[in-house]
Amino acid sequence: MSEEQLSALLAKLKEDAGLREKLQGAGDLDAAVTLAKEAGFDVGKADWVKYQAKQTLELSDAELEGVAGGEKQSAFACGDTEGSVCSTVCE
């Protein structure tokens, strides 16, 4: 997934509640990648995981506490779940 495609996808997630809900409901990474491709974004699993890892390294202390405490967080939420991949970018 190119950086441009990722930026475009994240921008779309901010404004498109339907796509955001579909991605939040994705059962796994394969399903999320398929949904993103169906929406016209050239994404790949390896790049998505790499992006998630980078975001994880940038978590605040409070976000790390939440993860360590077992709080459930969606990897595909946008703007409504602190610490999720998209909310980190969408804020």
N, C-alpha and C positions, 0 to 999 in steps of 0.2 A: 504494500500500500504506500503510495507516494505521500510525502508530507502534504502536498496540495489536496490530494484525495481525502486524507484524514481531516484536514482543516475544513474542507467542504462538507464532509459528513457531520462533523461536530456543529458546524453552523446550521446545517439543516435540522439537526436534532433539537436545537434551541427553539426553532420556529415551527416544527412539524410534530405536533403532539401525537398524531397517528403513528408515524415512524418511530418516535420515541417509545410509545407503548408496545409496539411490535418488538423492538429490540429488548425492552425490559422483560418481555415475555419469552424471549428466546431461551430454549432449554439448555443450550450449550453454545460453545464458540462456533461450531460448524453452522448451527442454525442462525446465529447472529451474522456471520460472514455471508451466508446465503441471502439473508434479508437485506443487508447492505448492498450486495451486488444487484439484487432485484430492484433496488431503489436507484441504481445507476452509479454506484461508487465502486471503484476498483480496489478491493480490499483483499488481504490475505491473512491467514491465521498467524503465521510467524511474525508478521509486522504488528498485528494487533497485540499479540502477547508481549512483544518488545516494548510497545508503547505503554501497556499496562505496567510492565516492570519499571519503566522510567518514572511513571506517575507514582508508583508505590515508594520508590526511593525518595520522592519529594513530599511524602506525607508529613503533616505537622505532628507534634507530640500528642495532641488531642486525638487526631485521626488514628495514630498508632495505638493509643490506648483503647480506642473503640474496636480496632481489629483484634488486638490482644484479648479484649474482653469478650469476644465472640459475637459482636453485633453483626447482624446480617446486613450486607451491603450489596446492591446490584452493580455489576460491572457495566451495565448499560444505562443506568439512570442518568438523567440530565437535569441538574438543577434542584432535585428534590432529595437526594441522599448524599449527605456529606461524606467525602472520602471516596466516592465512586469515581471511576475513570472520567465520565463525562462531566460530573459536577465539578471536578477539579479544574477542568478546562473551561466549563461554561460560566463559572463565577466571575 
